[in-house]
Amino acid sequence: MLQQSQDNLLRADELVEYQYEPASKASRFVNNFIDRIVAIFVTLTLGGMFSYVGRLFSGSEQISGLTVLAGVLVFPAYYIILEWKLGKTVGKMITKTRVINDDGGPISLGQAIGRFLCRFIPFDSWVVLFSSSGRGLHDSIADTWVVNDLPYNPLQVAAQQEST
């Protein structure tokens, strides 16, 4: 009996349509600020660790290739992996927002890479503040949205839909 109820719940969940509210411009600004600090901190910390290890083995005070490699790989990996796998970076976790695709599902690896690369477009961060939709170029080009994170409770969502 319990198994049948769980099966019905899973089927009912497939029928629930979620409506997402776009994240506010203030949330987007805070996300950007926090993420840049975290990404730079992680990059510098790992780069420093690689540099220290490189100096131990080479005895040289010059910046090692590992340090440069850390900077080149860690900064993009922070954004790409977190947004692709979790739908959120540390900034989005704090502001309770997430990245979704145009269909409301998780973004693909290609979309995560596109979002990251588009962040290098000059004034991309400012577009978010001045656009009517609150989307940046990195959102529009990659067909993604940053939305308020919804708690996953299909029964609560279904009950709210029935009451309206």
N, C-alpha and C positions, 0 to 999 in steps of 0.2 A: 504493500500500500504506500509506504514512504517513497519507494523508488518511483512509483507511478506519479505521485505528487511532484517529485523533483523533475520528472520528465515534462509534466505539464507546465511547471514553472519555467523551464528552459524554453519551451515552445512559446509560452506567453511573452517571454522576454524578447523573442525575435520579432514580435509584432509591435512592440513599443517603439514609437518614434520619439527621438529626443530633439528638443529645441534648445539651441545654444544661444547664449547671450554674448555678443562680442565683448571682449575685455575693454575696460575704460582706457582712455588715453593716459590717465594717471598711472594705472596698473602697468601699461606698456612702458612708460617712462621709468618706473621703478624697476621693472624686469630688466630693461636695458642697463640701467645703472648697476644693479647688483651683479648681473651676469658679466659685465665687463670687469668689475673688480675681482670676482671669483676666477674668471678665466685668466686674467693677468696674474693673479696670485698663484694659481695652480701651475701656470706656465713658468713663472719665475722660480717657484719652489722646485719643480722637477728639473728645470734647466740648471739651477744651482747645485742640485744633487748630482746631476750628470757631470757638471764642471768639476765638482769636488772629487768625484771618483776618477775622472780623467786626469786630474792633477796628481792624484795618488799613484796612478800607474805610469804616467809619463814624466812626472817631475817638472812639467812645464807650467808656467803661469798664464799661458795663452788660453783663449777660449777654445775649448775642444769642439770638434765636429758634433759630438753628442749633444752639447749644449744648444747648438744651432738647430740640430735635428729635433730636440725637445720643443723648442719654440715653434718650429714649422709644423709639427704634428699635433702637439697637445692643444694649442689654441683652437684649431678647427675641430679636433676630436671632441672637445668639450661641448660645442654646440651640436655638431652632427649626430654624435652617438646618443646624447641625452634626448634630443628632440625626436630622433628616429625611434629609439627603443622605449622611452618613457613618455614622450609627448610633452616633456617639460624639462626646463633647465632649473638650476637652483633658484634663480629669480622668479620663475613661474611657480615653483613649489611654494615659495614664500607668499606670493600674491594670489595663490590658488587659481591659476590660469593654466591653460594647456594649448597646444597646437593641434589642429585637426585639418583634414583635407576638406575639399569642397563638399564631399558627401557626408561629412561628420565623423569619418573614421580616422584611424591613425594615419600619419603621413608615411610616405615611402622613403627609402634611403635616398632616392633621386631628389625628392622634394626637400629633404633635410640638407642635402649638399647644395641644392639650388638656393635655399634660404640663406645658407652661410655665405655662398659666393656673392649673392646680391647685396649682402651687408656692406660690401666694398664700394657700392655705388655711392658717389658723393651725395650727401644730404638725405640718404635713405631714412635715417632716424627722424629727421624733421618732417618727412612726408607723413609719418604716422600722426604727428601732432596737428598737421594742417589739412589732412584729408577728411572728408565728411564721413567716410566709412571707418576711419581709424586704422586702416590697413597701410602698411609700408609697402614699398616696392618689392621687398623680399617676400611679403605675403602674396601680393597680386601676381607676381611673375611665377611663383611656385604653386599657385592655386591653393593657398592655405589660409587659415584664420587662427587668430589667438582669441580664445573664448574663456569665459569663466568656467572653472572646473565644476562639474556636477558630481555629487556623491552618487555612486552606483547603487541604486535601489529601485529596480524596475517596478516593484509593487507600489511604492510611494508615487512614482511617476504616473503609473496607471490610475491610481486613486485620484490624483490631482486632475488628470485628463477627464475622468468620469464626472468630477464635481463641477467642471466648467461647461 
